[in-house]
Amino acid sequence: MEGAICGKRSIALSYAFFNRNHDPAIIRGASLMSVRLIKHFHANWTPGVDLYTINVPLLEGIGKPETKILYTHILQNRWVLGSSFEETENDDDRLDPGEREAEIRGDVGEHEPNHVGLKHKKFIWAPNFADVSRSVEEVCALSYD
């Protein structure tokens, strides 16, 4: 995405995962699928497009020839009130970043704390999904008028 911001045609790639147990065969299939998609978009670039974003689910069978591929235009939605993070003054945070992520995602298990010995500003993930939902509703209403 940095490339698109700098005026370069770009492709952003991400994997959607549903747990932390990543099967190497699934990763391999998703990677092969990703390479095929990137080659396709590069060879068939649509004029006026600056950025493609590809989301590949890490699911069994991904990458097989019969895998269904869907594409669409990106939904124009925005965070209205700034960010999905909020600064916190809480210095006695009981969770390190790995534990915080696990709590957000609903994971359980032990995580090793990562202390760097420096005082940093702390932010917590605190998205206001009402902003995004409202912008989605506004776009949908325009689409059907």
LUMMIMI-796803 format. One record per residue: residue number from 1; residue in one letter; x, y, z of N, C-alpha, C in turn. Coordinates in nm, 2 decimals. Each point is the difference from the previous one (the first is absolute). Layout:
# LUMMIMI-796803
[vomi NUM, "A", [X, Y, Z], [X, Y, Z], [X, Y, Z]]
...
***
This chain:
# LUMMIMI-796803
[vomi 1, "M", [0.08, -0.12, 0.00], [-0.08, 0.12, 0.00], [0.09, 0.13, 0.00]]
[vomi 2, "E", [0.12, -0.02, 0.06], [0.09, 0.12, 0.00], [0.03, 0.04, -0.15]]
[vomi 3, "G", [0.02, -0.10, -0.09], [0.03, 0.03, -0.13], [-0.11, 0.08, -0.07]]
[vomi 4, "A", [-0.13, -0.03, 0.02], [-0.11, 0.07, -0.05], [0.00, 0.15, 0.05]]
[vomi 5, "I", [0.03, 0.01, 0.13], [0.01, 0.14, 0.05], [0.11, 0.08, -0.07]]
[vomi 6, "C", [0.11, -0.07, -0.04], [0.11, 0.07, -0.07], [-0.02, 0.00, -0.15]]
[vomi 7, "G", [-0.12, -0.03, -0.05], [-0.03, 0.01, -0.14], [0.05, -0.12, -0.09]]
[vomi 8, "K", [0.02, -0.11, 0.07], [0.04, -0.12, -0.08], [-0.12, -0.10, 0.00]]
[vomi 9, "R", [-0.02, -0.07, -0.11], [-0.10, -0.10, -0.01], [0.04, -0.11, 0.11]]
[vomi 10, "S", [-0.10, -0.04, 0.08], [0.03, -0.09, 0.11], [-0.10, -0.11, 0.02]]
[vomi 11, "I", [0.04, -0.10, 0.06], [-0.09, -0.11, 0.04], [0.03, -0.03, 0.15]]
[vomi 12, "A", [-0.11, 0.01, 0.08], [0.01, -0.04, 0.14], [-0.05, -0.14, 0.02]]
[vomi 13, "L", [0.07, -0.08, 0.07], [-0.04, -0.14, 0.02], [-0.01, -0.03, 0.15]]
[vomi 14, "S", [-0.11, -0.06, 0.04], [-0.01, -0.05, 0.14], [-0.07, -0.13, 0.00]]
[vomi 15, "Y", [0.03, -0.07, 0.11], [-0.06, -0.14, 0.02], [-0.10, 0.02, 0.12]]
[vomi 16, "A", [-0.12, -0.06, -0.02], [-0.10, 0.00, 0.11], [0.02, -0.14, 0.07]]
[vomi 17, "F", [0.03, 0.01, 0.13], [0.02, -0.13, 0.07], [-0.10, 0.00, 0.11]]
[vomi 18, "F", [-0.03, -0.12, 0.04], [-0.11, -0.03, 0.09], [0.05, -0.06, 0.13]]
[vomi 19, "N", [0.13, -0.04, 0.00], [0.06, -0.05, 0.13], [0.15, 0.02, -0.03]]
[vomi 20, "R", [0.08, -0.03, 0.10], [0.15, 0.01, -0.01], [0.07, -0.13, -0.03]]
[vomi 21, "N", [-0.08, -0.10, -0.03], [0.06, -0.13, -0.04], [0.01, 0.00, -0.15]]
[vomi 22, "H", [0.11, 0.05, -0.06], [0.01, 0.01, -0.14], [0.06, -0.12, -0.07]]
[vomi 23, "D", [-0.08, -0.07, -0.07], [0.04, -0.12, -0.07], [0.09, 0.04, -0.12]]
[vomi 24, "P", [0.12, -0.06, -0.01], [0.09, 0.04, -0.11], [-0.06, -0.03, -0.14]]
[vomi 25, "A", [-0.08, -0.10, -0.01], [-0.07, -0.03, -0.13], [-0.10, 0.11, -0.04]]
[vomi 26, "I", [-0.07, 0.06, 0.10], [-0.09, 0.10, -0.02], [0.07, 0.13, -0.04]]
[vomi 27, "I", [0.11, 0.03, 0.07], [0.08, 0.12, -0.02], [0.06, -0.01, -0.15]]
[vomi 28, "R", [0.05, -0.12, -0.03], [0.05, -0.02, -0.14], [-0.11, 0.03, -0.11]]
[vomi 29, "G", [-0.12, -0.06, 0.02], [-0.11, 0.02, -0.09], [-0.04, 0.15, -0.01]]
[vomi 30, "A", [0.00, 0.07, 0.11], [-0.04, 0.14, 0.00], [0.11, 0.08, -0.07]]
[vomi 31, "S", [0.13, -0.04, 0.02], [0.11, 0.07, -0.06], [0.00, -0.02, -0.15]]
[vomi 32, "L", [-0.03, -0.12, -0.05], [-0.01, -0.02, -0.14], [-0.11, 0.07, -0.06]]
[vomi 33, "M", [-0.12, 0.00, 0.07], [-0.11, 0.08, -0.05], [0.03, 0.15, -0.01]]
[vomi 34, "S", [0.07, 0.05, 0.10], [0.04, 0.14, 0.00], [0.09, 0.04, -0.11]]
[vomi 35, "V", [0.10, -0.09, -0.03], [0.09, 0.03, -0.11], [-0.08, 0.00, -0.14]]
[vomi 36, "R", [-0.09, -0.09, -0.01], [-0.09, 0.00, -0.13], [-0.08, 0.12, -0.01]]
[vomi 37, "L", [-0.06, 0.05, 0.11], [-0.08, 0.12, 0.00], [0.08, 0.12, -0.03]]
[vomi 38, "I", [0.12, 0.01, 0.06], [0.09, 0.12, -0.02], [0.04, 0.00, -0.14]]
[vomi 39, "K", [0.04, -0.11, -0.06], [0.04, -0.01, -0.14], [-0.12, 0.05, -0.09]]
[vomi 40, "H", [-0.12, -0.05, 0.03], [-0.11, 0.04, -0.08], [-0.03, 0.15, 0.00]]
[vomi 41, "F", [0.00, 0.06, 0.12], [-0.03, 0.14, 0.01], [0.11, 0.08, -0.06]]
[vomi 42, "H", [0.13, -0.04, 0.01], [0.11, 0.07, -0.06], [-0.02, 0.00, -0.15]]
[vomi 43, "A", [-0.03, -0.11, -0.06], [-0.01, -0.02, -0.14], [-0.13, 0.07, -0.06]]
[vomi 44, "N", [-0.10, 0.01, 0.08], [-0.13, 0.06, -0.04], [-0.04, 0.12, 0.07]]
[vomi 45, "W", [0.09, 0.09, 0.03], [-0.02, 0.12, 0.08], [-0.11, 0.09, -0.06]]
[vomi 46, "T", [-0.10, 0.03, 0.08], [-0.10, 0.09, -0.05], [0.04, 0.15, 0.00]]
[vomi 47, "P", [-0.01, 0.07, -0.11], [0.04, 0.14, 0.01], [-0.08, 0.08, 0.10]]
[vomi 48, "G", [0.07, 0.08, 0.07], [-0.06, 0.09, 0.11], [0.00, -0.07, 0.14]]
[vomi 49, "V", [0.04, -0.13, 0.00], [0.01, -0.06, 0.13], [0.14, 0.01, 0.06]]
[vomi 50, "D", [0.01, 0.05, 0.12], [0.13, 0.02, 0.07], [0.03, -0.12, 0.09]]
[vomi 51, "L", [-0.10, -0.06, 0.05], [0.02, -0.11, 0.11], [-0.10, -0.11, -0.01]]
[vomi 52, "Y", [0.05, -0.12, -0.01], [-0.08, -0.12, 0.02], [0.03, -0.05, 0.14]]
[vomi 53, "T", [-0.10, -0.05, 0.07], [0.02, -0.07, 0.13], [-0.06, -0.14, -0.01]]
[vomi 54, "I", [0.08, -0.09, 0.04], [-0.03, -0.15, -0.01], [-0.01, -0.05, 0.14]]
[vomi 55, "N", [-0.11, -0.07, 0.03], [-0.02, -0.06, 0.13], [-0.01, -0.15, -0.03]]
[vomi 56, "V", [0.09, -0.08, 0.05], [-0.01, -0.15, -0.02], [-0.03, -0.07, 0.13]]
[vomi 57, "P", [-0.11, -0.07, 0.01], [-0.03, -0.07, 0.12], [0.09, -0.13, 0.02]]
[vomi 58, "L", [0.06, -0.02, 0.11], [0.08, -0.12, 0.03], [-0.10, -0.11, 0.03]]
[vomi 59, "L", [-0.05, -0.07, -0.10], [-0.09, -0.10, 0.01], [0.05, -0.13, -0.08]]
[vomi 60, "E", [-0.04, -0.11, 0.05], [0.04, -0.12, -0.07], [-0.06, 0.00, -0.14]]
[vomi 61, "G", [0.08, -0.04, -0.10], [-0.04, 0.00, -0.14], [0.03, 0.12, -0.07]]
[vomi 62, "I", [0.05, 0.11, 0.07], [0.03, 0.12, -0.07], [0.11, -0.02, -0.10]]
[vomi 63, "G", [-0.01, 0.05, -0.12], [0.10, -0.02, -0.10], [-0.02, -0.11, -0.10]]
[vomi 64, "K", [-0.10, -0.08, 0.03], [-0.04, -0.10, -0.10], [-0.06, 0.07, -0.12]]
[vomi 65, "P", [0.01, -0.07, -0.12], [-0.05, 0.07, -0.12], [-0.15, 0.03, 0.00]]
[vomi 66, "E", [-0.08, -0.08, 0.08], [-0.14, 0.03, 0.01], [-0.04, 0.10, 0.10]]
[vomi 67, "T", [0.10, 0.06, 0.07], [-0.03, 0.10, 0.10], [-0.06, 0.12, -0.06]]
[vomi 68, "K", [-0.12, 0.04, 0.05], [-0.07, 0.11, -0.05], [0.06, 0.13, 0.04]]
[vomi 69, "I", [0.02, 0.09, -0.09], [0.06, 0.13, 0.03], [-0.11, 0.11, -0.02]]
[vomi 70, "L", [-0.01, 0.09, 0.09], [-0.10, 0.10, -0.01], [0.07, 0.14, 0.01]]
[vomi 71, "Y", [-0.05, 0.10, -0.08], [0.06, 0.13, 0.01], [-0.11, 0.10, -0.01]]
[vomi 72, "T", [0.03, 0.12, 0.05], [-0.10, 0.11, 0.00], [0.07, 0.13, 0.02]]
[vomi 73, "H", [-0.07, 0.11, -0.01], [0.06, 0.13, 0.03], [0.00, 0.02, 0.15]]
[vomi 74, "I", [0.10, 0.07, 0.04], [0.01, 0.02, 0.15], [-0.12, 0.09, 0.05]]
[vomi 75, "L", [-0.05, -0.03, 0.11], [-0.11, 0.08, 0.06], [0.06, 0.12, 0.06]]
[vomi 76, "Q", [-0.05, 0.11, -0.03], [0.05, 0.13, 0.05], [-0.06, 0.03, 0.14]]
[vomi 77, "N", [0.08, -0.04, 0.10], [-0.04, 0.03, 0.14], [0.11, 0.07, 0.07]]
[vomi 78, "R", [-0.03, 0.07, 0.11], [0.11, 0.07, 0.07], [-0.03, 0.00, 0.15]]
[vomi 79, "W", [0.11, 0.02, 0.07], [-0.01, 0.03, 0.14], [-0.03, 0.14, 0.01]]
[vomi 80, "V", [-0.11, 0.04, 0.06], [-0.04, 0.14, 0.00], [0.08, 0.08, 0.11]]
[vomi 81, "L", [0.02, -0.06, 0.12], [0.06, 0.07, 0.11], [0.15, -0.02, 0.02]]
[vomi 82, "G", [0.07, -0.03, -0.11], [0.14, 0.00, 0.01], [0.07, -0.14, -0.02]]
[vomi 83, "S", [-0.01, -0.09, 0.10], [0.08, -0.11, 0.01], [-0.07, -0.12, 0.06]]
[vomi 84, "S", [0.05, -0.12, -0.02], [-0.05, -0.11, 0.07], [0.08, -0.03, 0.13]]
[vomi 85, "F", [0.09, 0.09, 0.04], [0.08, -0.01, 0.12], [-0.03, 0.12, 0.09]]
[vomi 86, "E", [0.02, -0.02, 0.13], [-0.02, 0.10, 0.10], [0.12, 0.00, 0.09]]
[vomi 87, "E", [0.05, 0.11, 0.03], [0.12, 0.01, 0.10], [-0.06, -0.03, 0.14]]
[vomi 88, "T", [0.08, -0.07, 0.07], [-0.03, -0.03, 0.14], [0.11, 0.04, 0.10]]
[vomi 89, "E", [-0.04, 0.05, 0.11], [0.10, 0.04, 0.11], [0.03, -0.12, 0.09]]
[vomi 90, "N", [-0.07, -0.11, -0.02], [0.01, -0.11, 0.09], [0.14, -0.06, 0.00]]
[vomi 91, "D", [0.08, 0.03, 0.10], [0.14, -0.06, 0.01], [0.00, -0.14, 0.06]]
[vomi 92, "D", [-0.10, -0.04, 0.06], [0.00, -0.13, 0.06], [-0.07, -0.11, -0.08]]
[vomi 93, "D", [0.01, 0.02, -0.13], [-0.06, -0.09, -0.10], [0.05, -0.14, 0.03]]
[vomi 94, "R", [-0.08, -0.09, 0.03], [0.03, -0.14, 0.03], [0.04, -0.08, -0.12]]
[vomi 95, "L", [-0.03, 0.05, -0.12], [0.02, -0.08, -0.12], [0.11, 0.06, -0.08]]
[vomi 96, "D", [0.09, -0.09, -0.05], [0.10, 0.05, -0.10], [-0.08, -0.01, -0.14]]
[vomi 97, "P", [0.06, 0.06, -0.11], [-0.07, 0.00, -0.12], [-0.05, -0.13, -0.05]]
[vomi 98, "G", [0.08, -0.11, 0.01], [-0.04, -0.13, -0.04], [-0.13, -0.05, 0.07]]
[vomi 99, "E", [0.00, 0.03, 0.13], [-0.11, -0.04, 0.09], [-0.12, 0.08, -0.04]]
[vomi 100, "R", [0.02, 0.13, -0.03], [-0.11, 0.09, -0.03], [-0.06, -0.05, -0.13]]
[vomi 101, "E", [0.08, -0.03, -0.10], [-0.05, -0.05, -0.13], [-0.08, -0.13, 0.03]]
[vomi 102, "A", [0.05, -0.09, 0.08], [-0.07, -0.12, 0.03], [-0.13, 0.02, 0.06]]
[vomi 103, "E", [-0.01, 0.10, 0.09], [-0.13, 0.04, 0.07], [-0.10, 0.05, -0.10]]
[vomi 104, "I", [0.05, 0.09, -0.09], [-0.09, 0.05, -0.10], [-0.05, -0.11, -0.09]]
[vomi 105, "R", [0.09, -0.09, -0.04], [-0.04, -0.10, -0.10], [-0.07, -0.12, 0.07]]
[vomi 106, "G", [0.00, 0.00, 0.14], [-0.06, -0.11, 0.07], [0.09, -0.12, 0.01]]
[vomi 107, "D", [0.13, 0.01, -0.02], [0.09, -0.11, 0.01], [0.03, -0.02, 0.15]]
[vomi 108, "V", [0.04, -0.12, 0.03], [0.05, -0.03, 0.14], [0.14, -0.06, -0.02]]
[vomi 109, "G", [0.08, 0.01, 0.11], [0.13, -0.05, 0.00], [0.10, 0.09, 0.06]]
[vomi 110, "E", [0.12, -0.05, 0.02], [0.11, 0.08, 0.06], [0.07, 0.08, -0.11]]
[vomi 111, "H", [0.04, 0.13, 0.04], [0.08, 0.08, -0.09], [0.11, 0.06, 0.08]]
[vomi 112, "E", [0.12, 0.00, -0.06], [0.12, 0.05, 0.07], [-0.01, 0.16, 0.00]]
[vomi 113, "P", [0.03, 0.06, 0.11], [0.00, 0.15, 0.00], [0.12, 0.05, -0.07]]
[vomi 114, "N", [-0.02, 0.12, -0.06], [0.11, 0.06, -0.08], [0.03, 0.14, 0.05]]
[vomi 115, "H", [0.10, 0.01, 0.09], [0.03, 0.13, 0.06], [0.12, 0.06, -0.06]]
[vomi 116, "V", [-0.01, 0.13, -0.04], [0.11, 0.06, -0.06], [0.07, 0.10, 0.09]]
[vomi 117, "G", [-0.06, 0.03, 0.12], [0.06, 0.09, 0.09], [-0.02, 0.15, -0.02]]
[vomi 118, "L", [-0.08, 0.03, -0.10], [-0.02, 0.14, -0.03], [-0.15, 0.04, 0.03]]
[vomi 119, "K", [-0.02, 0.13, 0.03], [-0.13, 0.05, 0.02], [-0.06, 0.04, -0.13]]
[vomi 120, "H", [-0.11, -0.06, -0.03], [-0.07, 0.02, -0.13], [-0.14, 0.05, 0.02]]
[vomi 121, "K", [-0.06, 0.07, -0.09], [-0.14, 0.03, 0.00], [-0.07, -0.14, -0.02]]
[vomi 122, "K", [-0.11, -0.01, 0.06], [-0.07, -0.13, -0.02], [-0.14, 0.03, -0.07]]
[vomi 123, "F", [-0.03, -0.09, -0.09], [-0.12, 0.01, -0.07], [-0.07, -0.13, 0.01]]
[vomi 124, "I", [-0.13, 0.00, 0.00], [-0.08, -0.12, 0.00], [-0.09, 0.00, -0.12]]
[vomi 125, "W", [-0.03, -0.12, -0.05], [-0.09, -0.01, -0.11], [-0.14, 0.03, 0.05]]
[vomi 126, "A", [-0.06, 0.11, -0.05], [-0.13, 0.04, 0.04], [-0.08, 0.05, -0.11]]
[vomi 127, "P", [-0.03, -0.08, -0.10], [-0.07, 0.05, -0.12], [-0.14, 0.04, 0.03]]
[vomi 128, "N", [-0.05, 0.10, -0.07], [-0.14, 0.04, 0.01], [-0.06, -0.05, -0.13]]
[vomi 129, "F", [-0.05, -0.13, 0.01], [-0.06, -0.06, -0.12], [-0.13, 0.07, -0.05]]
[vomi 130, "A", [-0.06, 0.08, 0.09], [-0.11, 0.08, -0.04], [0.03, 0.09, -0.12]]
[vomi 131, "D", [0.12, 0.06, 0.01], [0.04, 0.09, -0.11], [0.01, -0.07, -0.13]]
[vomi 132, "V", [0.06, -0.12, -0.01], [0.01, -0.08, -0.12], [-0.13, -0.04, -0.04]]
[vomi 133, "S", [-0.08, -0.05, 0.09], [-0.14, -0.05, -0.04], [-0.08, 0.11, -0.06]]
[vomi 134, "R", [0.01, 0.12, 0.06], [-0.08, 0.11, -0.05], [0.05, 0.04, -0.14]]
[vomi 135, "S", [0.13, 0.00, -0.03], [0.05, 0.03, -0.13], [-0.04, -0.10, -0.10]]
[vomi 136, "V", [0.00, -0.13, 0.04], [-0.05, -0.11, -0.09], [-0.14, 0.02, -0.04]]
[vomi 137, "E", [-0.09, 0.03, 0.10], [-0.14, 0.03, -0.02], [-0.02, 0.11, -0.10]]
[vomi 138, "E", [0.08, 0.11, 0.02], [-0.01, 0.12, -0.09], [0.03, -0.04, -0.15]]
[vomi 139, "V", [0.11, -0.08, -0.02], [0.04, -0.04, -0.13], [-0.11, -0.09, -0.06]]
[vomi 140, "C", [-0.05, -0.10, 0.08], [-0.10, -0.09, -0.05], [-0.13, 0.08, -0.04]]
[vomi 141, "A", [-0.03, 0.10, 0.08], [-0.12, 0.08, -0.03], [0.01, 0.07, -0.13]]
[vomi 142, "L", [0.12, 0.05, -0.03], [0.03, 0.07, -0.13], [-0.01, -0.10, -0.11]]
[vomi 143, "S", [0.05, -0.12, 0.02], [0.00, -0.10, -0.11], [-0.13, -0.04, -0.04]]
[vomi 144, "Y", [-0.10, 0.01, 0.08], [-0.14, -0.05, -0.03], [-0.09, 0.11, -0.03]]
[vomi 145, "D", [0.04, 0.12, 0.00], [-0.09, 0.12, -0.03], [-0.01, 0.01, -0.15]]
***
